[in-house]
Amino acid sequence: MSSAIITDNVRPEPDKVLRDIADYVHNYKIDSSVAVETARLCLLDTLGCGLEGLKYEQCSRLVGPVVPGTVVPNGTKVPGTSHQLDPIRGAFSIGTIIRWLDYNDCWLAAEWGHPSDNLGGILAVADWQTRTAKATGGKEGKVFKISDVLEAMIKAHEIQGVLALENSFNRVGLDHVVLVKVATTAVVSKLLGLNRDQTIDAVSQAFVDGQSLRTYRHAPNTMSRKSWAAGDAVSRAVNLALHVKNGEGGMPSVLTAKTWGFYDVLFKGQPFKFQRDYGSYVMENVLFKISFPAEFHAQTAVEASMTLHQKLKDLGKTSDDIKHVRIRTQEAAMRIIDKKGPLYNYADRDHCIQYMVAIPLIHGRLTADDYTDAVAADPRVDALREKMECVEEERFTTEYHAPDKRYIGNAIQITLKDGTVLDDVEVDYPIGHRKRREEGTPVLLAKFKRHLHGRFPQQQAEEIIKVSDEKVGDFDVDTYVDLYEKK
């Protein structure tokens, strides 16, 4: 960190990073049909994940008004509930439910993250603004279509994902939700009617805002804050954008200012690096969690485990016959989810690759309920974890970072107690990868339908399914969100 005292009070031109983000948000036209269709699938999947998250009491207790019983006129409605909230609390609630199960989309690069987290702020603002416009005859707010939500999602994905390509916030101890805060602030600024210069101010406020540490994601402190950190980020983003709308300014050199700027204070004096310009690349290549609610670096390991469970079954064997399990994985997985010793809670278990491999080997499945205390209490789980060895496979790490691949490979080899060594089962990329989009889309839609039926009566679920096709973009936001109200 530089120790120079700055006395020159001449305001510089805004940092280029801020200008580029604002120019992209206000001027770039989305013309990729692939990005728009992927955004539609992402919208459905993300809302479905939120509905599923509400099944868990710890999640449902966190959402809703600060003061029980509060209903905000023309406010944001939280899908899957009867809550109608101010847009800041609405953003927190929507952001929390969609992230709770670690089942929404994923982006893996120098920094990791879940770009659909941004929907919490986008949907909250678009819904509130639309309801307000209709209630005031257009004097306040603005009527938004779902197509506007999809465009905002594409741009938020792009901002978060492009910043993540070459810049590792985790290596300086910062959580990836800093990028959620920045991306949401940028796109909701436009939804709120801010101009380009105001968007620059708002994004500068997001960068100067206190940033979350990754402490809650790693041993020995893993806990449920990781499930509402994105909700916190999007709520802060909406709040900051509203401050600027109400007259607050910004800090033009928030990143580059000597001594006091983001780079010197939080990024070891290094400027951000960029691999590509903003477009629609991230949404087009985003990774969906389709088959398993598992931290994404373990998705292919779980798929391999399911294959090996069947192989054991075919041999007349069970997990009790296993002597040793060797997991080859990427460097990122080694840093995030390679975990030994006791696992204290749900959040601990869904960030442990050994646990996520053990459950399919034992049961032939991995569901959200498999992270609960009841399932974890089975003594076979920890006994099997103790037999596992996790090592980095350099090829998997290289292919993980390659722009033309972005694989998330894992391979598992099992040695049985009788000395038999089963063939390695290697999976380079999961069903949610772009290379398997055609295969994955029907399964993704089945996941969405399953989550709808798990929350709503059949008639309500079927109505949502019926209108959520390629024409869903024509719906007014409030009309579509109303379909998700819990009666």
RASULPE-V395349 format. One record per pair of residues at least 6 apart in sequence whose ideal C-beta (glycine too) atoms are under 7 Angstrom apart, sorted by the first residue. I is the first residue (numbers start at 1). J is the second residue. Records with the same first field share a line. If there is no record, write none. Layout:
I=J, J
This chain:
1=264, 265, 269
2=258, 259, 264, 269
3=259
4=258, 259
6=258, 259
11=252
12=252, 253
13=252
14=200, 252
15=252, 253, 254, 255, 256
17=255, 272
18=200, 203, 204
19=200
20=278
21=159, 186, 203
22=196, 199, 200, 203
23=196
24=155, 278
25=155, 186, 187, 190, 199
26=190, 196, 199
28=278
30=36, 151, 154, 280
32=280, 284
34=284
35=154, 280, 283, 284
36=150
38=283, 284, 286
39=150, 153, 154, 283
40=150, 470, 472
41=441, 444
42=105, 116, 153, 286
43=149, 150, 153
44=448, 468
45=104, 105, 288, 444, 447, 448
46=98, 104, 116, 119
47=79, 484
48=447, 448, 451, 452
49=98, 101, 103, 104, 451
50=79, 80, 94, 97, 98
51=79, 80, 451, 452, 454, 455
52=101, 103, 368, 451, 454
53=59, 97, 98, 100, 101
54=60, 80, 81, 97, 455
55=454
56=100
58=224
59=96, 97, 100
62=96, 228
63=78, 81, 83, 93, 96, 97
64=81, 83, 93
65=83, 85, 89
66=89
71=84
72=84, 85, 86
74=128, 131, 132, 135
75=84, 85, 86, 90, 128
76=84, 85, 87, 90, 124, 127, 128
77=83, 84, 127, 481, 482, 485
78=85, 90, 93, 94
79=94, 481, 484
80=97, 455, 484, 486
81=486
82=485, 486
83=93
85=93
87=124, 125, 128, 238
88=235, 238, 239
89=235
90=124, 128
91=120, 121, 124, 234, 235, 238
92=231, 232, 235
93=231
94=119, 120, 123, 124
95=117, 120, 121, 230, 231, 234, 235
96=228, 231
98=104, 116, 117, 119, 120
99=114, 117, 227, 230, 231
100=227
101=293, 368
102=293, 295, 350
103=289, 293
104=114, 116, 289
105=114, 115, 116, 286, 287, 288, 289
106=114, 287, 289, 296
107=113, 115, 161, 164, 282, 286, 287
108=287, 296, 332, 400, 406, 408
109=164, 165
110=164, 165, 166, 167, 168
111=164, 167, 168, 169, 170, 176, 179
112=170, 176, 332
113=160, 164, 176, 179, 180
114=230
115=156, 157, 160, 161, 282, 286
117=180, 230, 234
118=153, 156, 160, 180, 183, 184, 234
119=153
120=230, 231, 234
121=184, 188, 234, 237, 238
122=149, 152, 153, 156, 184, 187, 188
123=149
124=238
125=188, 191, 192, 238
126=144, 148, 149, 191, 477
127=477, 478, 481
129=141, 142, 144, 191
130=141, 143, 144, 476, 477, 478
131=478
132=140, 141
133=140, 141, 142, 143
134=143, 478
142=193
143=476
144=477
145=473, 474, 475, 476, 477
146=472, 473, 475, 477, 480
147=473
149=477
150=473
152=187, 191
154=280, 283
155=187
156=183, 184, 187
157=282, 283, 286
158=278, 279, 280, 281, 282, 283
159=182, 183, 186, 278
160=179, 180, 183
161=282
162=274, 276, 278, 282
163=179, 272
164=179
165=275
166=273, 274, 275
167=272, 273
169=176, 178
170=176, 214
172=266, 267, 268
173=213, 214
174=211, 213, 214, 266
175=212, 213, 214, 217, 229
177=212, 229, 230, 233
178=211, 212
180=230, 233, 234
181=206, 209, 233, 236, 237
182=203, 206, 207
184=233, 234, 237
185=202, 203, 206, 237, 240, 241
186=199, 203
188=237, 238, 241
189=198, 199, 202, 241
190=199
192=241, 242, 245
194=202, 241, 244, 245
198=244
200=250
201=244, 249, 250
202=240, 241, 244, 250
204=250, 251, 252, 254
205=240, 243, 244, 250
206=237, 240
207=254, 255, 262
208=251, 254
209=236, 240
211=266
212=229
215=221
216=222, 223, 225, 226
217=226, 351
219=339
222=347, 348, 351
223=345, 347
224=345, 347
226=347
227=347
253=261
254=261, 262
255=261, 262, 263
256=263
258=264
263=269, 270, 271
275=403
284=434
285=406, 434
287=296, 432, 433
288=432, 440, 444
289=296, 299, 432
290=431, 432, 440, 443, 444, 447
291=303, 431, 443
292=299, 302, 366
293=367, 368
294=302, 350, 356, 366
295=336, 337, 350, 351
296=408
297=330, 332, 333, 336, 337, 408
298=333, 337, 353, 356
299=408, 430
300=408, 409, 410, 427, 429, 430
301=327, 329, 353, 356, 357, 410, 412
302=356, 357, 360, 366
303=427, 430
304=410, 411, 412, 425, 426, 427
305=357, 360, 361, 412
306=360, 364
307=425
308=361, 412, 414, 422, 425
309=360, 361, 364
311=422
312=318
317=416
319=361, 362, 380, 384
321=416, 417
322=384, 387, 414, 416
323=387, 415, 416, 417
324=387, 389, 415
325=357, 387, 388, 412, 414
326=389, 413
327=353, 357, 388, 389, 390, 410, 412
328=391, 393, 396, 410, 411
329=353, 390, 392, 393, 396, 410
330=392, 396, 397, 400, 408, 409
331=392, 397
332=400
333=353
334=390, 392
336=351
337=351, 352, 353
338=353, 390
339=352, 354
343=349, 352, 355, 376
346=371, 372
349=355, 371, 376
350=371
353=390
354=385, 388, 390
355=381, 385
356=366
357=388, 412
358=381, 384, 385
359=366, 370, 381
360=366
361=384
362=380, 381, 384
369=375
393=409, 411
396=409
399=405, 407, 409
400=407, 408
407=428, 429
408=429, 430
409=426, 427, 428
410=427
411=424, 425, 426
412=424, 425
413=421, 422, 424
414=422
415=421
429=435, 436
431=439, 440, 443
432=440
449=465
452=461, 464, 465
453=461
463=483
464=483, 484
467=475
472=480
